[in-house]
Amino acid sequence: MYMIYDMIIIGGGPGGLTAGIYGARSKLKTLIIEKGKIGGQAATTEEMENYPGFFDGTTGPGVMKKMEEHALHFGAEIVKDEVKSISLDGYVKKITTRNGEYQTKTLVISTGAEPRVLGVKGEGALRGRGVSYCATCDADFFEELDVVVVGNGDAAIEEAMYLTKFAEKVTVIVIHEEGVLDATPIIQERAFQNPKIEFVWNSVLEEIQGDEMVEGVRVKNLKTGDVSEIEVNGVFIFVGTVPKTGFLKDTIALDEKGYIITNEYMETSQDGVYAVGDVRQKFLRQVVTAAADGAIAAVAVEKYIHEEEMFKDEVIDESKPVAVLFWTPGSQECIDLVSQMEKHMDQTKVKLVKIDTYRNMRIKNRYNIKSAPSLLLFENGEVIKRIEEIDAVINFSRNIEA
């Protein structure tokens, strides 16, 4: 027999690890599946100065190791494996990996996104040693130094302007003709007016040079074929990011770029499936926002399991008819109705179950409850009657035979 986990987390980055901490601490049977190194991109950042409370030169690998230890301390399990596919049919989901299959009541996707790389010589070897894909993370390491930015869209030009707060000079390498950027006009205008920004037009980055740290770059002019060298201390590459959602095709809703669409509870388009961190559609992708996502998702998971299993036990699996009253304690009308129904139905063969629409939004939405009070009559787990007028609900409760 397979063990059925309460929560399986795919991906051991800061979002997944935080979800694991919160889930395990809440006594949920929690498993984190990570195919690579625990910590995700954060584990490749040599220095981390923008995570709250860690301003004294703490390393990314150090923070991620602490998060891993924290999750394990509360009982989360971590396995090294690669997810190949998922099946979301029914309450229990199936996760197929390279090494087998897992079952879970809920799934948290924390597979992250990775910067689109150029693939030029020196890029991989010097990543984290002067090569960066995040100005917000690393700009302050280049104070009064010279840096190169590759890219010309909104993100690249905005990051270039951000870098000018720290760097002595920012050189932007642009593939287009002189004066042509892909960024929006207002961003272009600001960049052109910034005295610290210089542009190299009709060009591409051909090589990043350096032994232990970035020391310079080789840039090729596409018109002339000439290759020039620029002495710089840092290279920032902004040519897009790629969410790791290939295994999710046709299972949950993604945006046009492949990021997972969620609501504020980290819920995806599928019941019991959540997404956290860089893999989801969001404004800011940082360790701190990924951790926040993970905490929210784990709390939402706990609530989801409680809500679903309560409804299954009290309603779906009940052998006798069940009258489910959707009500809200914020309405005196509802409070009075609950009192009346409890009195009228106390001795009947129909079981009364009360659902607070505020606390049980998912159940409310599943059965398309538009207002409270409303009543559904279930038999053998199926809705056989719907009553949405308060007077009709009262009459129903009074006329049930004992």
CORFENHU-V305291 format. One record per pair of residues at least 12 apart in sequence whose C-alpha atoms are under 10 Angstrom apart, sorted by the first residue. I is the first residue (numbers start at 1). J is the second residue. Records with the same first field share a line. If there is no record, write none. Layout:
I: J ; J
This chain:
2: 101 ; 102 ; 103 ; 104
3: 29 ; 102 ; 103 ; 104
4: 29 ; 30 ; 92 ; 93 ; 94 ; 102 ; 103 ; 104 ; 105 ; 106
5: 28 ; 29 ; 30 ; 31 ; 92 ; 93 ; 102 ; 103 ; 104 ; 105 ; 106 ; 107
6: 23 ; 24 ; 27 ; 28 ; 29 ; 30 ; 31 ; 92 ; 103 ; 104 ; 105 ; 106 ; 107 ; 301 ; 302 ; 305
7: 19 ; 20 ; 23 ; 24 ; 28 ; 29 ; 30 ; 31 ; 32 ; 76 ; 93 ; 103 ; 104 ; 105 ; 106 ; 107 ; 108 ; 272 ; 273 ; 298 ; 301 ; 302 ; 305
8: 20 ; 23 ; 28 ; 29 ; 30 ; 31 ; 32 ; 33 ; 76 ; 77 ; 78 ; 93 ; 95 ; 102 ; 103 ; 104 ; 105 ; 106 ; 107 ; 108 ; 109 ; 273
9: 30 ; 31 ; 32 ; 33 ; 34 ; 78 ; 104 ; 106 ; 107 ; 108 ; 109 ; 110 ; 111 ; 273 ; 274 ; 275 ; 276 ; 294 ; 298
10: 31 ; 32 ; 33 ; 34 ; 35 ; 81 ; 82 ; 83 ; 95 ; 107 ; 108 ; 109 ; 110 ; 111 ; 112 ; 275
11: 32 ; 33 ; 34 ; 35 ; 36 ; 37 ; 38 ; 39 ; 40 ; 78 ; 80 ; 81 ; 82 ; 83 ; 108 ; 109 ; 110 ; 111 ; 112 ; 276 ; 277
12: 32 ; 33 ; 34 ; 35 ; 36 ; 37 ; 38 ; 39 ; 40 ; 64 ; 67 ; 68 ; 78 ; 79 ; 80 ; 109 ; 110 ; 111 ; 112
13: 32 ; 34 ; 37 ; 38 ; 39 ; 40 ; 41 ; 42 ; 43 ; 64 ; 67 ; 68 ; 110 ; 111 ; 112 ; 276 ; 277 ; 278 ; 287 ; 290 ; 291 ; 294
14: 38 ; 39 ; 40 ; 41 ; 42 ; 43 ; 63 ; 64 ; 67 ; 68 ; 110 ; 112 ; 276 ; 277 ; 278 ; 286 ; 287 ; 288 ; 289 ; 290 ; 291 ; 292 ; 293 ; 294
15: 39 ; 40 ; 108 ; 109 ; 110 ; 111 ; 112 ; 275 ; 276 ; 277 ; 278 ; 279 ; 286 ; 287 ; 288 ; 289 ; 290 ; 291 ; 292 ; 293 ; 294 ; 295 ; 296 ; 297
16: 32 ; 33 ; 34 ; 38 ; 39 ; 40 ; 67 ; 68 ; 71 ; 108 ; 109 ; 110 ; 111 ; 112 ; 275 ; 276 ; 277 ; 290 ; 291 ; 293 ; 294 ; 295 ; 297 ; 298
17: 32 ; 38 ; 39 ; 64 ; 66 ; 67 ; 68 ; 69 ; 70 ; 71 ; 72 ; 76 ; 78 ; 110 ; 290 ; 291 ; 294 ; 295
18: 67 ; 68 ; 70 ; 71 ; 276 ; 290 ; 291 ; 292 ; 293 ; 294 ; 295 ; 296 ; 297 ; 298
19: 32 ; 71 ; 76 ; 108 ; 110 ; 276 ; 290 ; 291 ; 292 ; 293 ; 294 ; 295 ; 296 ; 297 ; 298 ; 299 ; 301
20: 32 ; 67 ; 68 ; 70 ; 71 ; 72 ; 74 ; 75 ; 76 ; 77 ; 78 ; 108 ; 294 ; 295 ; 297 ; 298
21: 67 ; 68 ; 69 ; 70 ; 71 ; 72 ; 73 ; 74 ; 75 ; 76 ; 294 ; 295 ; 298
22: 70 ; 71 ; 74 ; 76 ; 294 ; 295 ; 296 ; 297 ; 298 ; 299 ; 302
23: 71 ; 74 ; 75 ; 76 ; 294 ; 295 ; 297 ; 298 ; 299 ; 300 ; 301 ; 302
24: 70 ; 71 ; 72 ; 73 ; 74 ; 75 ; 76 ; 77 ; 298
25: 70 ; 71 ; 72 ; 73 ; 74 ; 75 ; 76 ; 298
26: 74 ; 298 ; 299 ; 302
27: 74 ; 75 ; 76 ; 302
28: 75 ; 76 ; 298 ; 301 ; 302 ; 305
29: 75 ; 76 ; 77 ; 104 ; 105
30: 71 ; 74 ; 75 ; 76 ; 77 ; 78 ; 104 ; 106
31: 71 ; 75 ; 76 ; 77 ; 78 ; 79 ; 102 ; 104 ; 107
32: 71 ; 76 ; 77 ; 78 ; 79 ; 80 ; 81 ; 108 ; 110
33: 77 ; 78 ; 79 ; 80 ; 81 ; 82 ; 83 ; 97 ; 109 ; 110 ; 111
34: 78 ; 79 ; 80 ; 81 ; 82 ; 83 ; 110 ; 111
35: 79 ; 80 ; 81 ; 82 ; 83 ; 97 ; 98 ; 111
36: 80 ; 81 ; 82
37: 61 ; 80
38: 61 ; 64 ; 65 ; 67 ; 68 ; 78 ; 80
39: 60 ; 61 ; 62 ; 63 ; 64 ; 65 ; 66 ; 67 ; 68 ; 287
40: 60 ; 61 ; 64 ; 110 ; 111 ; 112 ; 113 ; 114 ; 287
41: 60 ; 61 ; 64 ; 112 ; 113 ; 114 ; 115 ; 278 ; 286 ; 287
42: 59 ; 60 ; 61 ; 62 ; 63 ; 64 ; 286 ; 287
43: 59 ; 60 ; 61 ; 62 ; 63 ; 64 ; 65
44: 59 ; 60 ; 61 ; 64 ; 127 ; 128
45: 58 ; 59 ; 60 ; 61 ; 62 ; 127 ; 128 ; 129 ; 132 ; 137 ; 138
46: 58 ; 59 ; 60 ; 61 ; 62 ; 127 ; 128 ; 129 ; 138
47: 59 ; 60 ; 61 ; 62 ; 63 ; 128 ; 137 ; 138 ; 141
48: 60 ; 61 ; 62 ; 63 ; 137 ; 138 ; 287
49: 137 ; 138 ; 140 ; 141
50: 136 ; 137 ; 138 ; 286 ; 287 ; 288
51: 63 ; 137 ; 286 ; 287 ; 288 ; 289
52: 287 ; 288
60: 287
64: 287
67: 291
80: 99
81: 97 ; 98 ; 99 ; 100
82: 96 ; 97 ; 98 ; 99 ; 100
83: 95 ; 96 ; 97 ; 98 ; 99 ; 100 ; 101 ; 102 ; 247
84: 96 ; 97 ; 98 ; 99 ; 100 ; 101 ; 246 ; 247 ; 248
85: 97 ; 98 ; 101 ; 246 ; 247 ; 248 ; 249 ; 251
86: 101 ; 102 ; 103 ; 107 ; 247 ; 248 ; 249 ; 251
87: 103 ; 248 ; 251
88: 104 ; 105 ; 106 ; 107 ; 251 ; 252 ; 270 ; 271 ; 272 ; 273
89: 251 ; 270 ; 271
90: 105 ; 271 ; 272
91: 104 ; 105 ; 106 ; 271 ; 272 ; 305 ; 308 ; 309
92: 104 ; 105 ; 106 ; 107 ; 272
93: 105 ; 106 ; 107 ; 272 ; 273
94: 106 ; 107
95: 107
104: 272
105: 272 ; 273 ; 301 ; 304 ; 305 ; 308
106: 271 ; 272 ; 273 ; 274 ; 298 ; 301 ; 302 ; 304 ; 305
107: 270 ; 271 ; 272 ; 273 ; 274 ; 275 ; 297 ; 301
108: 266 ; 267 ; 268 ; 272 ; 273 ; 274 ; 275 ; 276 ; 294 ; 297 ; 298 ; 301
109: 244 ; 245 ; 248 ; 260 ; 266 ; 268 ; 273 ; 274 ; 275 ; 276 ; 277 ; 279 ; 280 ; 294 ; 297
110: 244 ; 245 ; 274 ; 275 ; 276 ; 277 ; 278 ; 279 ; 280 ; 290 ; 293 ; 294
111: 243 ; 244 ; 245 ; 275 ; 276 ; 277 ; 278 ; 279 ; 280
112: 242 ; 243 ; 244 ; 245 ; 259 ; 275 ; 276 ; 277 ; 278 ; 279 ; 280 ; 285 ; 290
113: 241 ; 242 ; 243 ; 244 ; 245 ; 258 ; 259 ; 277 ; 278 ; 279 ; 280 ; 285
114: 133 ; 240 ; 241 ; 242 ; 243 ; 244 ; 278 ; 279
115: 132 ; 133 ; 134 ; 237 ; 238 ; 239 ; 240 ; 241 ; 242 ; 243
116: 133 ; 237 ; 238 ; 239 ; 240 ; 241 ; 242 ; 243
117: 133 ; 237 ; 238 ; 239 ; 240 ; 241 ; 242
118: 150 ; 204 ; 205 ; 206 ; 207 ; 237 ; 238 ; 239
119: 206 ; 207
120: 205 ; 206 ; 207 ; 208
121: 205 ; 206 ; 207 ; 208 ; 209 ; 217 ; 218
122: 206 ; 207 ; 208 ; 209 ; 210 ; 211 ; 214 ; 217
123: 206 ; 207 ; 208 ; 209 ; 214 ; 235 ; 237
124: 208
125: 208 ; 209 ; 210 ; 211 ; 212 ; 213 ; 214
126: 208 ; 209 ; 210 ; 211 ; 212 ; 213 ; 214 ; 234 ; 235
127: 213 ; 214 ; 235
128: 213 ; 214 ; 234
129: 210 ; 211 ; 212 ; 213 ; 214 ; 233 ; 234 ; 235
130: 142 ; 147 ; 208 ; 210 ; 212 ; 213 ; 214 ; 215 ; 216 ; 232 ; 233 ; 234 ; 235 ; 236
131: 147 ; 148 ; 208 ; 213 ; 214 ; 233 ; 234 ; 235 ; 236 ; 237
132: 149 ; 234 ; 235 ; 236 ; 237 ; 238
133: 149 ; 150 ; 156 ; 159 ; 235 ; 236 ; 237 ; 238 ; 239 ; 240 ; 241
134: 156 ; 159 ; 236 ; 237 ; 238 ; 285 ; 286
135: 149 ; 156 ; 158 ; 159 ; 160 ; 161 ; 162 ; 163 ; 236 ; 237 ; 238
136: 159 ; 162 ; 163 ; 285 ; 286
137: 286 ; 287
138: 163 ; 234 ; 236
139: 159 ; 160 ; 162 ; 163 ; 164 ; 165 ; 166 ; 167 ; 234 ; 236
140: 163 ; 165 ; 166 ; 167
141: 166 ; 167 ; 233 ; 234
142: 163 ; 164 ; 165 ; 166 ; 167 ; 168 ; 233 ; 234
143: 163 ; 164 ; 165 ; 166 ; 167 ; 168 ; 169
144: 164 ; 165 ; 166 ; 167 ; 168 ; 169
145: 166 ; 167 ; 168 ; 169 ; 170 ; 232 ; 233 ; 234
146: 163 ; 164 ; 166 ; 167 ; 168 ; 169 ; 170 ; 171 ; 196 ; 216 ; 230 ; 231 ; 232 ; 233 ; 234 ; 235
147: 160 ; 163 ; 164 ; 167 ; 168 ; 169 ; 170 ; 171 ; 172 ; 214 ; 215 ; 216 ; 217 ; 230 ; 231 ; 232 ; 233 ; 234 ; 235 ; 236
148: 160 ; 163 ; 169 ; 170 ; 171 ; 172 ; 173 ; 197 ; 198 ; 199 ; 200 ; 205 ; 216 ; 217 ; 230 ; 231 ; 232 ; 233 ; 234 ; 235 ; 236 ; 237
149: 163 ; 170 ; 171 ; 172 ; 173 ; 174 ; 197 ; 199 ; 205 ; 234 ; 235 ; 236 ; 237 ; 238 ; 239
150: 171 ; 172 ; 173 ; 174 ; 175 ; 200 ; 203 ; 204 ; 205 ; 235 ; 236 ; 237 ; 238 ; 239
151: 172 ; 173 ; 174 ; 175 ; 181 ; 182 ; 183 ; 204 ; 236 ; 237 ; 238 ; 239 ; 240
152: 172 ; 173 ; 174 ; 175 ; 176 ; 180 ; 181 ; 182 ; 183 ; 184 ; 188 ; 238 ; 239
153: 174 ; 181 ; 182 ; 183 ; 184 ; 187 ; 188 ; 238 ; 239 ; 240
154: 181 ; 182 ; 183 ; 184 ; 185 ; 186 ; 187 ; 188 ; 238
155: 182 ; 183 ; 187 ; 238 ; 239 ; 240
156: 172 ; 182 ; 183 ; 236 ; 237 ; 238 ; 239 ; 240
157: 172 ; 181 ; 182 ; 183 ; 184 ; 187 ; 188 ; 190 ; 191 ; 192 ; 197 ; 238
158: 183 ; 187 ; 188 ; 190 ; 191
159: 236 ; 237 ; 238
160: 172 ; 191 ; 194 ; 196 ; 197 ; 236 ; 238
161: 187 ; 190 ; 191 ; 192 ; 194 ; 196 ; 197
163: 196 ; 197 ; 236
164: 194 ; 195 ; 196 ; 197
165: 196
167: 196 ; 197 ; 233 ; 234
168: 196 ; 197
169: 195 ; 196 ; 197 ; 198 ; 232
170: 194 ; 195 ; 196 ; 197 ; 198 ; 199 ; 232 ; 234 ; 235 ; 236
171: 196 ; 197 ; 198 ; 199 ; 200 ; 230 ; 232 ; 235
172: 197 ; 198 ; 199 ; 200 ; 201 ; 203 ; 235 ; 236 ; 237
173: 198 ; 199 ; 200 ; 201 ; 202 ; 203 ; 204 ; 205 ; 219 ; 220 ; 237
174: 199 ; 200 ; 201 ; 202 ; 203 ; 204 ; 205 ; 221
175: 200 ; 201 ; 202 ; 203 ; 204 ; 205 ; 220 ; 221 ; 222
176: 200 ; 201 ; 202 ; 203 ; 204 ; 222
177: 200 ; 201 ; 202 ; 203 ; 222 ; 223
178: 199 ; 200 ; 201 ; 202
179: 192 ; 199 ; 201
180: 201 ; 202
181: 201
200: 219 ; 220 ; 221
201: 221 ; 222 ; 223
202: 220 ; 221 ; 222 ; 223 ; 224
203: 219 ; 220 ; 221 ; 222 ; 223 ; 224 ; 225 ; 226 ; 227
204: 218 ; 219 ; 220 ; 221 ; 222 ; 227
205: 217 ; 218 ; 219 ; 220 ; 221 ; 227 ; 228 ; 235 ; 237
206: 218 ; 219 ; 220 ; 221 ; 227 ; 228 ; 229
207: 219 ; 220 ; 229
208: 229 ; 230 ; 232 ; 234 ; 235
209: 229 ; 230 ; 231 ; 232 ; 233
210: 232 ; 233
213: 233 ; 234
214: 231 ; 232 ; 233 ; 234 ; 235
215: 230 ; 231 ; 232 ; 233 ; 234 ; 235
216: 229 ; 230 ; 231 ; 232 ; 233 ; 234 ; 235
217: 229 ; 230 ; 231 ; 232 ; 233 ; 234 ; 235
218: 230 ; 231
241: 257 ; 278
242: 257 ; 258 ; 259 ; 278 ; 279
243: 257 ; 258 ; 259 ; 260 ; 278 ; 279 ; 280 ; 281
244: 258 ; 259 ; 260 ; 278 ; 279 ; 280
245: 258 ; 259 ; 260 ; 279 ; 280
246: 258
248: 260
251: 269 ; 270
252: 268 ; 269 ; 270 ; 271 ; 273
253: 268 ; 269 ; 270
254: 268 ; 269 ; 279 ; 280 ; 281
255: 280 ; 281
257: 281
258: 279 ; 280 ; 281
259: 275 ; 278 ; 279 ; 280 ; 281 ; 282
260: 274 ; 275 ; 276 ; 278 ; 279 ; 280 ; 281 ; 282
261: 274 ; 275 ; 279 ; 280 ; 281 ; 282
262: 274 ; 275 ; 276 ; 280 ; 281 ; 282
263: 275 ; 280 ; 281
264: 293 ; 296 ; 297
265: 293 ; 294 ; 295 ; 296 ; 297 ; 298 ; 299 ; 300 ; 301
266: 280 ; 293 ; 294 ; 295 ; 296 ; 297 ; 298 ; 300 ; 301
267: 296 ; 297 ; 300 ; 301
268: 280
271: 304 ; 362 ; 366
272: 300 ; 301 ; 304 ; 305 ; 308
273: 297 ; 301
274: 293 ; 294 ; 296 ; 297 ; 298 ; 300 ; 301
275: 293 ; 294 ; 297
276: 289 ; 290 ; 291 ; 292 ; 293 ; 294 ; 295 ; 296 ; 297 ; 298
277: 289 ; 290 ; 291 ; 292 ; 293 ; 294
278: 290 ; 293
280: 293
303: 359 ; 360
304: 360 ; 362 ; 363
307: 355 ; 359 ; 360 ; 361 ; 362 ; 363
308: 360 ; 362 ; 363
311: 324 ; 353 ; 355 ; 360 ; 363
312: 381
314: 351 ; 352 ; 353
315: 351 ; 352 ; 353 ; 377 ; 378 ; 379 ; 380 ; 381 ; 382
316: 378 ; 379 ; 380 ; 381 ; 382 ; 383
317: 379 ; 380 ; 381
318: 351 ; 378 ; 379 ; 380 ; 381
319: 351 ; 379 ; 380 ; 381
320: 349 ; 350 ; 351 ; 378 ; 379 ; 380 ; 381
321: 349 ; 350 ; 351 ; 352 ; 377 ; 378 ; 379 ; 380 ; 381 ; 382 ; 383 ; 384
322: 349 ; 350 ; 351 ; 352 ; 353 ; 376 ; 377 ; 378 ; 379 ; 380 ; 381 ; 382 ; 383
323: 345 ; 350 ; 351 ; 352 ; 353 ; 354 ; 375 ; 376 ; 377 ; 378 ; 379 ; 383 ; 385 ; 386 ; 396 ; 397
324: 351 ; 352 ; 353 ; 354 ; 355 ; 374 ; 375 ; 376 ; 377 ; 378 ; 383 ; 386
325: 337 ; 338 ; 341 ; 352 ; 353 ; 354 ; 355 ; 356 ; 357 ; 372 ; 373 ; 374 ; 375 ; 376 ; 377 ; 387 ; 388 ; 393
326: 338 ; 353 ; 354 ; 355 ; 356 ; 357 ; 358 ; 360 ; 363 ; 364 ; 369 ; 370 ; 371 ; 372 ; 373 ; 374 ; 375 ; 376 ; 388
327: 354 ; 355 ; 356 ; 357 ; 358 ; 364 ; 371 ; 372 ; 373 ; 374 ; 375
328: 354 ; 355 ; 356 ; 357 ; 358 ; 359 ; 371 ; 372 ; 373
329: 356 ; 357 ; 358 ; 372
330: 356 ; 358
331: 372 ; 373
333: 372 ; 373 ; 390
334: 372 ; 373 ; 374 ; 390
335: 373
337: 373 ; 390 ; 391 ; 393 ; 394 ; 397
338: 352 ; 354 ; 373 ; 394
340: 394 ; 397 ; 398
341: 393 ; 394 ; 395 ; 396 ; 397 ; 398
342: 354 ; 397
343: 397 ; 398
344: 394 ; 395 ; 396 ; 397 ; 398 ; 399 ; 400 ; 401 ; 402
345: 396 ; 397 ; 398 ; 399 ; 400 ; 401 ; 402
346: 397 ; 402
347: 400 ; 401 ; 402
348: 397 ; 399 ; 400 ; 401 ; 402
349: 400 ; 401 ; 402
350: 377 ; 378 ; 379 ; 397 ; 400 ; 401 ; 402
351: 377 ; 378
352: 377 ; 397
353: 375 ; 376
354: 375
355: 372 ; 373 ; 374 ; 375
356: 372 ; 373
357: 369 ; 370 ; 371 ; 372 ; 373
367: 383 ; 386
369: 386 ; 388
370: 388
371: 388 ; 389
372: 388 ; 389 ; 390
373: 387 ; 388 ; 389 ; 390 ; 393
374: 386 ; 387 ; 388 ; 389 ; 390 ; 392 ; 393
375: 387 ; 388 ; 389 ; 390 ; 392 ; 393 ; 394 ; 396
376: 388 ; 393
